[in-house]
């Protein structure tokens, strides 16, 4: 009985140390998180409910399409080089490609993920910063 208890402790310790069977989030600095958000800001946004409910350590639904990490992001944050990602309106899911578990969720505190790609109209008119004669935003393109 005592030998079985020790065996269980040893197996748990080995698995925990190797990261197998234990969810271990990345430890990204604020600068790394900002680099990820900025580097992925032009990527397509996923609006699925399955992706929105994802949690670190949980498995991403097979119905949610994932994307390989762009080289420019991996160059700035080498620890995410081999991960997949899903960009949501307010955060980025970093996904382990082997088992589709969520390795980390990077919250977009600066709004980079929710802004339209430069030169695109996004979901509405592009804000060119002009106001009409009444001081209201004039996004019609008229001068």
mmCIF file of the C-alpha atoms, coordinates in Angstrom:
data_MODEL
# 
_entry.id   MODEL 
# 
loop_
_atom_site.group_PDB 
_atom_site.id 
_atom_site.type_symbol 
_atom_site.label_atom_id 
_atom_site.label_alt_id 
_atom_site.label_comp_id 
_atom_site.label_asym_id 
_atom_site.label_entity_id 
_atom_site.label_seq_id 
_atom_site.pdbx_PDB_ins_code 
_atom_site.Cartn_x 
_atom_site.Cartn_y 
_atom_site.Cartn_z 
_atom_site.occupancy 
_atom_site.B_iso_or_equiv 
_atom_site.pdbx_formal_charge 
_atom_site.auth_seq_id 
_atom_site.auth_comp_id 
_atom_site.auth_asym_id 
_atom_site.auth_atom_id 
_atom_site.pdbx_PDB_model_num 
ATOM 1   C CA . UNK A 1 1   ? 0.000   0.000  0.000   1.00 0.00 ? 1   UNK A CA 1 
ATOM 2   C CA . UNK A 1 2   ? 2.758   2.422  0.940   1.00 0.00 ? 2   UNK A CA 1 
ATOM 3   C CA . UNK A 1 3   ? 4.707   1.595  -2.255  1.00 0.00 ? 3   UNK A CA 1 
ATOM 4   C CA . UNK A 1 4   ? 1.641   2.456  -4.377  1.00 0.00 ? 4   UNK A CA 1 
ATOM 5   C CA . UNK A 1 5   ? 1.339   5.862  -2.689  1.00 0.00 ? 5   UNK A CA 1 
ATOM 6   C CA . UNK A 1 6   ? 4.970   6.697  -3.420  1.00 0.00 ? 6   UNK A CA 1 
ATOM 7   C CA . UNK A 1 7   ? 4.591   5.481  -6.983  1.00 0.00 ? 7   UNK A CA 1 
ATOM 8   C CA . UNK A 1 8   ? 1.611   7.837  -7.469  1.00 0.00 ? 8   UNK A CA 1 
ATOM 9   C CA . UNK A 1 9   ? 3.548   10.778 -6.060  1.00 0.00 ? 9   UNK A CA 1 
ATOM 10  C CA . UNK A 1 10  ? 6.522   10.072 -8.320  1.00 0.00 ? 10  UNK A CA 1 
ATOM 11  C CA . UNK A 1 11  ? 4.322   9.719  -11.426 1.00 0.00 ? 11  UNK A CA 1 
ATOM 12  C CA . UNK A 1 12  ? 2.453   12.955 -10.605 1.00 0.00 ? 12  UNK A CA 1 
ATOM 13  C CA . UNK A 1 13  ? 5.727   14.808 -10.050 1.00 0.00 ? 13  UNK A CA 1 
ATOM 14  C CA . UNK A 1 14  ? 7.184   13.582 -13.339 1.00 0.00 ? 14  UNK A CA 1 
ATOM 15  C CA . UNK A 1 15  ? 4.032   14.465 -15.278 1.00 0.00 ? 15  UNK A CA 1 
ATOM 16  C CA . UNK A 1 16  ? 3.757   17.879 -13.632 1.00 0.00 ? 16  UNK A CA 1 
ATOM 17  C CA . UNK A 1 17  ? 7.415   18.631 -14.321 1.00 0.00 ? 17  UNK A CA 1 
ATOM 18  C CA . UNK A 1 18  ? 7.144   17.643 -17.965 1.00 0.00 ? 18  UNK A CA 1 
ATOM 19  C CA . UNK A 1 19  ? 3.966   19.610 -18.533 1.00 0.00 ? 19  UNK A CA 1 
ATOM 20  C CA . UNK A 1 20  ? 2.039   16.471 -19.529 1.00 0.00 ? 20  UNK A CA 1 
ATOM 21  C CA . UNK A 1 21  ? -1.453  16.358 -18.144 1.00 0.00 ? 21  UNK A CA 1 
ATOM 22  C CA . UNK A 1 22  ? -1.054  19.729 -16.448 1.00 0.00 ? 22  UNK A CA 1 
ATOM 23  C CA . UNK A 1 23  ? -2.144  23.008 -18.009 1.00 0.00 ? 23  UNK A CA 1 
ATOM 24  C CA . UNK A 1 24  ? 0.815   25.359 -17.950 1.00 0.00 ? 24  UNK A CA 1 
ATOM 25  C CA . UNK A 1 25  ? 0.165   28.848 -19.257 1.00 0.00 ? 25  UNK A CA 1 
ATOM 26  C CA . UNK A 1 26  ? 2.923   30.792 -20.941 1.00 0.00 ? 26  UNK A CA 1 
ATOM 27  C CA . UNK A 1 27  ? 4.450   33.559 -18.902 1.00 0.00 ? 27  UNK A CA 1 
ATOM 28  C CA . UNK A 1 28  ? 4.336   36.419 -21.373 1.00 0.00 ? 28  UNK A CA 1 
ATOM 29  C CA . UNK A 1 29  ? 5.454   39.908 -20.463 1.00 0.00 ? 29  UNK A CA 1 
ATOM 30  C CA . UNK A 1 30  ? 3.256   42.915 -21.194 1.00 0.00 ? 30  UNK A CA 1 
ATOM 31  C CA . UNK A 1 31  ? 5.571   43.801 -24.112 1.00 0.00 ? 31  UNK A CA 1 
ATOM 32  C CA . UNK A 1 32  ? 5.254   40.287 -25.550 1.00 0.00 ? 32  UNK A CA 1 
ATOM 33  C CA . UNK A 1 33  ? 1.467   40.396 -25.237 1.00 0.00 ? 33  UNK A CA 1 
ATOM 34  C CA . UNK A 1 34  ? 1.424   43.788 -26.971 1.00 0.00 ? 34  UNK A CA 1 
ATOM 35  C CA . UNK A 1 35  ? 3.672   42.412 -29.760 1.00 0.00 ? 35  UNK A CA 1 
ATOM 36  C CA . UNK A 1 36  ? 1.299   39.468 -30.261 1.00 0.00 ? 36  UNK A CA 1 
ATOM 37  C CA . UNK A 1 37  ? -1.779  41.700 -30.396 1.00 0.00 ? 37  UNK A CA 1 
ATOM 38  C CA . UNK A 1 38  ? -0.122  44.147 -32.789 1.00 0.00 ? 38  UNK A CA 1 
ATOM 39  C CA . UNK A 1 39  ? 1.343   41.385 -34.955 1.00 0.00 ? 39  UNK A CA 1 
ATOM 40  C CA . UNK A 1 40  ? -2.027  39.659 -35.299 1.00 0.00 ? 40  UNK A CA 1 
ATOM 41  C CA . UNK A 1 41  ? -4.165  42.808 -35.599 1.00 0.00 ? 41  UNK A CA 1 
ATOM 42  C CA . UNK A 1 42  ? -4.640  42.337 -39.342 1.00 0.00 ? 42  UNK A CA 1 
ATOM 43  C CA . UNK A 1 43  ? -5.779  38.730 -39.047 1.00 0.00 ? 43  UNK A CA 1 
ATOM 44  C CA . UNK A 1 44  ? -9.367  37.573 -39.450 1.00 0.00 ? 44  UNK A CA 1 
ATOM 45  C CA . UNK A 1 45  ? -11.512 37.746 -36.292 1.00 0.00 ? 45  UNK A CA 1 
ATOM 46  C CA . UNK A 1 46  ? -13.420 34.648 -35.167 1.00 0.00 ? 46  UNK A CA 1 
ATOM 47  C CA . UNK A 1 47  ? -16.856 35.389 -33.690 1.00 0.00 ? 47  UNK A CA 1 
ATOM 48  C CA . UNK A 1 48  ? -17.846 31.810 -32.802 1.00 0.00 ? 48  UNK A CA 1 
ATOM 49  C CA . UNK A 1 49  ? -19.357 31.043 -29.417 1.00 0.00 ? 49  UNK A CA 1 
ATOM 50  C CA . UNK A 1 50  ? -17.050 28.020 -29.027 1.00 0.00 ? 50  UNK A CA 1 
ATOM 51  C CA . UNK A 1 51  ? -13.935 30.187 -29.296 1.00 0.00 ? 51  UNK A CA 1 
ATOM 52  C CA . UNK A 1 52  ? -15.388 32.885 -27.035 1.00 0.00 ? 52  UNK A CA 1 
ATOM 53  C CA . UNK A 1 53  ? -15.869 30.358 -24.211 1.00 0.00 ? 53  UNK A CA 1 
ATOM 54  C CA . UNK A 1 54  ? -12.307 28.983 -24.367 1.00 0.00 ? 54  UNK A CA 1 
ATOM 55  C CA . UNK A 1 55  ? -10.240 28.861 -21.176 1.00 0.00 ? 55  UNK A CA 1 
ATOM 56  C CA . UNK A 1 56  ? -6.537  28.241 -20.556 1.00 0.00 ? 56  UNK A CA 1 
ATOM 57  C CA . UNK A 1 57  ? -5.969  24.501 -20.260 1.00 0.00 ? 57  UNK A CA 1 
ATOM 58  C CA . UNK A 1 58  ? -9.245  23.683 -22.005 1.00 0.00 ? 58  UNK A CA 1 
ATOM 59  C CA . UNK A 1 59  ? -9.464  22.064 -25.415 1.00 0.00 ? 59  UNK A CA 1 
ATOM 60  C CA . UNK A 1 60  ? -10.541 24.201 -28.364 1.00 0.00 ? 60  UNK A CA 1 
ATOM 61  C CA . UNK A 1 61  ? -13.501 22.796 -30.296 1.00 0.00 ? 61  UNK A CA 1 
ATOM 62  C CA . UNK A 1 62  ? -12.538 21.129 -33.579 1.00 0.00 ? 62  UNK A CA 1 
ATOM 63  C CA . UNK A 1 63  ? -15.055 23.367 -35.359 1.00 0.00 ? 63  UNK A CA 1 
ATOM 64  C CA . UNK A 1 64  ? -12.996 26.498 -34.631 1.00 0.00 ? 64  UNK A CA 1 
ATOM 65  C CA . UNK A 1 65  ? -10.463 27.187 -37.416 1.00 0.00 ? 65  UNK A CA 1 
ATOM 66  C CA . UNK A 1 66  ? -6.914  27.869 -36.224 1.00 0.00 ? 66  UNK A CA 1 
ATOM 67  C CA . UNK A 1 67  ? -4.042  29.681 -37.917 1.00 0.00 ? 67  UNK A CA 1 
ATOM 68  C CA . UNK A 1 68  ? -0.264  29.167 -37.851 1.00 0.00 ? 68  UNK A CA 1 
ATOM 69  C CA . UNK A 1 69  ? 1.710   31.841 -36.038 1.00 0.00 ? 69  UNK A CA 1 
ATOM 70  C CA . UNK A 1 70  ? 3.111   34.391 -38.529 1.00 0.00 ? 70  UNK A CA 1 
ATOM 71  C CA . UNK A 1 71  ? 6.906   34.550 -38.729 1.00 0.00 ? 71  UNK A CA 1 
ATOM 72  C CA . UNK A 1 72  ? 6.930   38.256 -37.806 1.00 0.00 ? 72  UNK A CA 1 
ATOM 73  C CA . UNK A 1 73  ? 5.179   37.513 -34.493 1.00 0.00 ? 73  UNK A CA 1 
ATOM 74  C CA . UNK A 1 74  ? 7.392   34.489 -33.768 1.00 0.00 ? 74  UNK A CA 1 
ATOM 75  C CA . UNK A 1 75  ? 10.481  36.630 -34.411 1.00 0.00 ? 75  UNK A CA 1 
ATOM 76  C CA . UNK A 1 76  ? 9.369   39.062 -31.691 1.00 0.00 ? 76  UNK A CA 1 
ATOM 77  C CA . UNK A 1 77  ? 8.046   36.411 -29.280 1.00 0.00 ? 77  UNK A CA 1 
ATOM 78  C CA . UNK A 1 78  ? 9.996   33.166 -29.872 1.00 0.00 ? 78  UNK A CA 1 
ATOM 79  C CA . UNK A 1 79  ? 8.038   31.211 -27.220 1.00 0.00 ? 79  UNK A CA 1 
ATOM 80  C CA . UNK A 1 80  ? 4.919   31.280 -29.452 1.00 0.00 ? 80  UNK A CA 1 
ATOM 81  C CA . UNK A 1 81  ? 6.676   30.167 -32.642 1.00 0.00 ? 81  UNK A CA 1 
ATOM 82  C CA . UNK A 1 82  ? 5.150   26.672 -32.759 1.00 0.00 ? 82  UNK A CA 1 
ATOM 83  C CA . UNK A 1 83  ? 1.692   27.632 -31.491 1.00 0.00 ? 83  UNK A CA 1 
ATOM 84  C CA . UNK A 1 84  ? -1.498  28.152 -33.457 1.00 0.00 ? 84  UNK A CA 1 
ATOM 85  C CA . UNK A 1 85  ? -3.798  31.091 -32.793 1.00 0.00 ? 85  UNK A CA 1 
ATOM 86  C CA . UNK A 1 86  ? -7.400  32.231 -33.034 1.00 0.00 ? 86  UNK A CA 1 
ATOM 87  C CA . UNK A 1 87  ? -8.072  35.956 -32.951 1.00 0.00 ? 87  UNK A CA 1 
ATOM 88  C CA . UNK A 1 88  ? -11.246 37.068 -31.192 1.00 0.00 ? 88  UNK A CA 1 
ATOM 89  C CA . UNK A 1 89  ? -12.600 40.639 -31.056 1.00 0.00 ? 89  UNK A CA 1 
ATOM 90  C CA . UNK A 1 90  ? -10.990 41.312 -27.652 1.00 0.00 ? 90  UNK A CA 1 
ATOM 91  C CA . UNK A 1 91  ? -8.308  38.643 -27.216 1.00 0.00 ? 91  UNK A CA 1 
ATOM 92  C CA . UNK A 1 92  ? -6.084  36.087 -28.901 1.00 0.00 ? 92  UNK A CA 1 
ATOM 93  C CA . UNK A 1 93  ? -6.124  32.373 -28.097 1.00 0.00 ? 93  UNK A CA 1 
ATOM 94  C CA . UNK A 1 94  ? -2.723  30.676 -28.298 1.00 0.00 ? 94  UNK A CA 1 
ATOM 95  C CA . UNK A 1 95  ? -3.189  26.989 -29.016 1.00 0.00 ? 95  UNK A CA 1 
ATOM 96  C CA . UNK A 1 96  ? -0.984  23.917 -28.638 1.00 0.00 ? 96  UNK A CA 1 
ATOM 97  C CA . UNK A 1 97  ? -1.008  22.287 -32.103 1.00 0.00 ? 97  UNK A CA 1 
ATOM 98  C CA . UNK A 1 98  ? -0.588  18.754 -30.717 1.00 0.00 ? 98  UNK A CA 1 
ATOM 99  C CA . UNK A 1 99  ? -3.774  18.536 -28.658 1.00 0.00 ? 99  UNK A CA 1 
ATOM 100 C CA . UNK A 1 100 ? -5.577  21.839 -29.365 1.00 0.00 ? 100 UNK A CA 1 
ATOM 101 C CA . UNK A 1 101 ? -5.467  22.935 -25.742 1.00 0.00 ? 101 UNK A CA 1 
ATOM 102 C CA . UNK A 1 102 ? -5.413  26.644 -24.974 1.00 0.00 ? 102 UNK A CA 1 
ATOM 103 C CA . UNK A 1 103 ? -1.860  27.488 -23.886 1.00 0.00 ? 103 UNK A CA 1 
ATOM 104 C CA . UNK A 1 104 ? -2.589  31.156 -23.183 1.00 0.00 ? 104 UNK A CA 1 
ATOM 105 C CA . UNK A 1 105 ? -5.166  33.877 -23.727 1.00 0.00 ? 105 UNK A CA 1 
ATOM 106 C CA . UNK A 1 106 ? -3.725  37.272 -24.579 1.00 0.00 ? 106 UNK A CA 1 
ATOM 107 C CA . UNK A 1 107 ? -6.204  40.029 -23.767 1.00 0.00 ? 107 UNK A CA 1 
ATOM 108 C CA . UNK A 1 108 ? -6.178  42.998 -26.133 1.00 0.00 ? 108 UNK A CA 1 
ATOM 109 C CA . UNK A 1 109 ? -5.997  45.895 -23.688 1.00 0.00 ? 109 UNK A CA 1 
ATOM 110 C CA . UNK A 1 110 ? -5.183  48.423 -26.402 1.00 0.00 ? 110 UNK A CA 1 
ATOM 111 C CA . UNK A 1 111 ? -7.936  47.465 -28.817 1.00 0.00 ? 111 UNK A CA 1 
ATOM 112 C CA . UNK A 1 112 ? -5.551  46.347 -31.589 1.00 0.00 ? 112 UNK A CA 1 
ATOM 113 C CA . UNK A 1 113 ? -7.581  43.211 -32.321 1.00 0.00 ? 113 UNK A CA 1 
ATOM 114 C CA . UNK A 1 114 ? -10.857 45.077 -32.637 1.00 0.00 ? 114 UNK A CA 1 
ATOM 115 C CA . UNK A 1 115 ? -9.640  47.796 -34.990 1.00 0.00 ? 115 UNK A CA 1 
ATOM 116 C CA . UNK A 1 116 ? -10.158 47.271 -38.729 1.00 0.00 ? 116 UNK A CA 1 
ATOM 117 C CA . UNK A 1 117 ? -7.130  46.562 -40.869 1.00 0.00 ? 117 UNK A CA 1 
ATOM 118 C CA . UNK A 1 118 ? -5.662  49.775 -42.282 1.00 0.00 ? 118 UNK A CA 1 
ATOM 119 C CA . UNK A 1 119 ? -7.290  50.593 -45.582 1.00 0.00 ? 119 UNK A CA 1 
ATOM 120 C CA . UNK A 1 120 ? -10.293 48.329 -45.003 1.00 0.00 ? 120 UNK A CA 1 
ATOM 121 C CA . UNK A 1 121 ? -13.748 49.404 -44.040 1.00 0.00 ? 121 UNK A CA 1 
ATOM 122 C CA . UNK A 1 122 ? -14.203 46.705 -41.384 1.00 0.00 ? 122 UNK A CA 1 
ATOM 123 C CA . UNK A 1 123 ? -17.830 46.344 -40.388 1.00 0.00 ? 123 UNK A CA 1 
ATOM 124 C CA . UNK A 1 124 ? -18.681 49.998 -41.051 1.00 0.00 ? 124 UNK A CA 1 
ATOM 125 C CA . UNK A 1 125 ? -17.318 53.112 -42.662 1.00 0.00 ? 125 UNK A CA 1 
ATOM 126 C CA . UNK A 1 126 ? -13.624 53.903 -42.297 1.00 0.00 ? 126 UNK A CA 1 
ATOM 127 C CA . UNK A 1 127 ? -13.049 56.782 -39.872 1.00 0.00 ? 127 UNK A CA 1 
ATOM 128 C CA . UNK A 1 128 ? -10.832 59.256 -41.684 1.00 0.00 ? 128 UNK A CA 1 
ATOM 129 C CA . UNK A 1 129 ? -10.993 61.740 -38.807 1.00 0.00 ? 129 UNK A CA 1 
ATOM 130 C CA . UNK A 1 130 ? -12.960 64.397 -40.697 1.00 0.00 ? 130 UNK A CA 1 
ATOM 131 C CA . UNK A 1 131 ? -15.982 66.192 -39.290 1.00 0.00 ? 131 UNK A CA 1 
ATOM 132 C CA . UNK A 1 132 ? -18.877 67.709 -41.225 1.00 0.00 ? 132 UNK A CA 1 
ATOM 133 C CA . UNK A 1 133 ? -19.881 71.366 -40.936 1.00 0.00 ? 133 UNK A CA 1 
ATOM 134 C CA . UNK A 1 134 ? -21.841 70.590 -37.733 1.00 0.00 ? 134 UNK A CA 1 
ATOM 135 C CA . UNK A 1 135 ? -18.827 68.998 -36.014 1.00 0.00 ? 135 UNK A CA 1 
ATOM 136 C CA . UNK A 1 136 ? -20.130 65.441 -36.520 1.00 0.00 ? 136 UNK A CA 1 
ATOM 137 C CA . UNK A 1 137 ? -17.997 62.665 -37.943 1.00 0.00 ? 137 UNK A CA 1 
ATOM 138 C CA . UNK A 1 138 ? -18.056 62.721 -41.734 1.00 0.00 ? 138 UNK A CA 1 
ATOM 139 C CA . UNK A 1 139 ? -17.098 59.276 -42.960 1.00 0.00 ? 139 UNK A CA 1 
ATOM 140 C CA . UNK A 1 140 ? -18.714 59.630 -46.369 1.00 0.00 ? 140 UNK A CA 1 
ATOM 141 C CA . UNK A 1 141 ? -15.487 60.590 -48.075 1.00 0.00 ? 141 UNK A CA 1 
ATOM 142 C CA . UNK A 1 142 ? -16.888 64.019 -48.944 1.00 0.00 ? 142 UNK A CA 1 
ATOM 143 C CA . UNK A 1 143 ? -14.691 67.004 -48.244 1.00 0.00 ? 143 UNK A CA 1 
# 
